[in-house]
Amino acid sequence: MRLEAEKQKEFLAKQGFETFHDLLAHVIGWWEEGARIIAGILDTPGFTWTDPETDKFNVELTKKFSAWSDEDLFAHYETVRLALIELTADLPDDAFLNKDIEGWLAADVVGHYDEHPIPG
């Protein structure tokens, strides 16, 4: 289902983005950050990270991907989405007991869709 142009603008404004490109950059960047942290937790005992400051990180993400064409960004979205699915599917069962891993998955996968619902 596609939203009419005016509904698209309204939706994006409510999400805090000017373009769909920026919204997608935001989602991709948080997925990449979550995957990086989850892999670090699994691979490196004592792995630590600093949670990005949300608003600043979002601005950095839109800048990072601003020069990408929509086609390239859509392809990268799909690559990152599939990589995150694979990462999650390959996690050992005890990884889901790790509060940090569970927290990143809950925030980046489930929470992100709840925060940016597309109207029906």
PERADA-V777753 format. One record per helix or strand of 3 or more residues. SS is the DSSP state (H for helix, E for strand). FROM is the first residue (numbers start at 1). TO is the last residue. Records with the same first field share a line. If there is no record, write none. Layout:
SS: FROM-TO, FROM-TO
This chain:
H: 5-15, 20-43, 54-64, 70-90, 93-97, 99-115
